[in-house]
Amino acid sequence: MPTAIIISQPGGPEVLHATEIEIKDPSPDEVQIRHEVIGVNFVDIYYRSGLYPLPSSPAIPGFEGSGIVTAAGHNVRGFAPGDRVAYTGSPMGAYAEIRNIPASRLVRIPQNIDIRTAGSAMLRGLTAHMLLHKVRDVKEGDWILVHSAAGGLGQIVTRWATMKGARVIGTTGSADKVKIAQAAGAKEVLLHTDTAWADKVREISDGRGVHLAIDGIGGSTLSTTLSVVRPFGTAASLGQPAGPIPPVRVEELGFARSIALMRPSSMAYADDAELYAQGARDLISALQNGLINPVGAQYPLTHAAEAHADLEAGRTTGSVILTV
C-alpha cells in the first residue's frame, strides 16, 4: 500500500505522521498519478499549525507536485498512463506516493523541462505570476521590493521580474543569504534586520519608493513595508511567518500616500480555472525560456516533519521538496 503523510490535529511538525493508505480507482474525471516530487510550502505549515482550518481530519497536506500518470477516468481526455504531469491548487492531498486528482488540475510537462523543476515550481511560480501580472502588471524599469529574496518564492519572483526588465531590491534575514538573492538578480540586497532598511529602499528607488512591495514576512514588518511604496504603488501581503499582522487603518493608505494594499491568495488564483490556465502556460513558457527555480532542500516523503521544521525556522533557501 502507498505511504502518505497525515495530520490528525493541528500542532507543530511532530503532528505529521507517515501511514499506509488505500487508493481507489480514479473517478470518471480524475487522474491517478505516482508522485516523484512534492512541493513543501508555507501554506502547508498554516494548515498544519491550525492557522487555516483543515478540510477534514485526518487530512493529507500539500497542494503541489509532479509525477507520472498511472490511470485515468473514462471521461478524461488528453492524459494517459505514462504522461509526465505537474499541478498545484485544491484539493489538498499532495503528501502521498500516489493520489487521485481532478484532470483539470494537471499540466503536461514538456520534454525540455525536468520533472523535478516542474514539481517544485508550480505553486511559487503561479504566485509569482499573480504578483507580477495580476497584482501589478510589472513593466520594464519598475522598482520592486522583495522580502525574503533568498527564499523559494523570493528567488523566482526576483528572477521573473528581472526577465521583465524590472529592478529588484531584495531583503534577507541574514548576511549569508545576500549572495543568493544577488545571484537571483536583485540589484541591491539589504538585511531586513537593519533598522534603516526602509530609508535605504527609498533612497535606492530614486527617492520615491517602489512600485510594488512584496511582503511575505508579516508581523510588524508590513507597517514599515507600506512606508516604502511610492504614490499609486501597491503593497502585497502574502504571509505571516513572523506572526499576526497588526490592523492597518485605511487612512494609513491615503490621502498623502495614495497606495494600495492587497492580500492576494495564491490558492484562490490557482483555483480560478481561467487564471490557472493562463498562469500555468506563462510559467511553463518562462521555464522554457530560462527562468530558473533552484531547489534549496529536499527530503524523503517520510521526513516531511523535518522539512516543515527547517522551512519554518528559515534554515532553507530556494524551493523545498519531498521526494518519493
NORRA-V164355 format. One record per residue. SS is DSSP state (H for helix, E for strand, C for the rest). NEAR is the number of other ideal C-beta (glycine too) atoms within 8 Angstrom. Layout:
<<SS,NEAR> <SS,NEAR>>
This chain:
<<C,6> <E,9> <E,12> <E,13> <E,16> <E,10> <E,16> <C,7> <C,6> <C,8> <C,8> <C,6> <H,11> <H,6> <H,11> <E,14> <E,8> <E,9> <E,8> <E,7> <E,10> <C,5> <C,9> <C,5> <C,5> <C,12> <C,7> <C,8> <C,9> <E,13> <E,16> <E,15> <E,14> <E,10> <E,16> <E,11> <E,16> <E,15> <E,19> <E,13> <C,12> <H,9> <H,11> <H,13> <H,12> <H,10> <H,14> <H,14> <H,9> <C,7> <C,5> <C,7> <C,5> <C,9> <C,6> <C,5> <C,7> <C,7> <E,12> <C,15> <C,14> <C,15> <C,14> <E,13> <E,15> <E,15> <E,14> <E,11> <E,15> <E,8> <E,9> <E,13> <C,12> <C,5> <C,6> <C,13> <C,4> <C,5> <C,12> <C,6> <C,8> <C,5> <C,9> <E,11> <E,15> <E,14> <E,12> <E,11> <C,9> <C,7> <C,6> <C,11> <C,11> <C,14> <C,14> <E,15> <C,9> <E,10> <E,13> <E,9> <E,13> <E,8> <H,13> <H,6> <H,8> <C,12> <E,10> <E,9> <C,12> <C,7> <C,4> <C,4> <C,11> <C,5> <H,13> <H,11> <H,10> <H,16> <H,18> <H,15> <H,13> <H,18> <H,13> <H,15> <H,16> <H,16> <H,13> <H,13> <H,14> <H,14> <H,14> <H,14> <H,10> <H,10> <H,11> <C,10> <C,6> <C,12> <C,8> <C,6> <C,6> <C,14> <E,14> <E,16> <E,16> <E,15> <C,14> <C,12> <C,18> <C,14> <E,11> <H,15> <H,12> <H,16> <H,18> <H,15> <H,17> <H,16> <H,13> <H,14> <H,15> <H,11> <H,10> <C,10> <C,8> <C,14> <E,9> <E,15> <E,17> <E,18> <E,14> <E,16> <C,9> <C,7> <H,6> <H,5> <H,11> <H,11> <H,7> <H,13> <H,16> <H,10> <H,6> <C,14> <C,10> <C,13> <C,7> <E,8> <E,11> <E,12> <E,11> <C,11> <C,5> <C,8> <C,3> <C,6> <H,12> <H,10> <H,7> <H,11> <H,14> <H,11> <H,7> <H,10> <C,15> <C,5> <C,5> <C,7> <C,11> <E,15> <E,11> <E,17> <E,14> <E,12> <E,13> <C,13> <C,13> <C,14> <C,10> <C,7> <H,12> <H,15> <H,10> <H,10> <H,14> <H,15> <C,7> <C,13> <E,15> <E,11> <E,8> <E,6> <E,13> <E,13> <E,15> <E,13> <E,12> <C,11> <C,9> <C,10> <C,11> <C,8> <C,7> <C,6> <C,10> <C,7> <C,4> <C,11> <C,5> <H,6> <H,5> <H,8> <C,11> <C,8> <C,4> <C,4> <C,10> <C,8> <C,14> <E,8> <E,10> <E,9> <C,7> <C,12> <C,6> <H,12> <H,10> <H,8> <H,16> <H,15> <H,8> <C,8> <H,6> <H,6> <H,11> <H,13> <H,8> <H,8> <H,15> <H,11> <H,8> <H,10> <H,15> <H,12> <H,8> <H,12> <H,13> <H,9> <C,7> <C,6> <C,12> <C,6> <C,16> <C,7> <E,11> <E,9> <E,12> <E,7> <E,13> <E,6> <H,16> <H,7> <H,9> <H,16> <H,9> <H,9> <H,13> <H,14> <H,10> <H,11> <H,14> <H,9> <C,6> <C,7> <C,5> <C,11> <C,10> <E,14> <E,13> <E,16> <E,15> <E,15> <E,10> <C,10>>
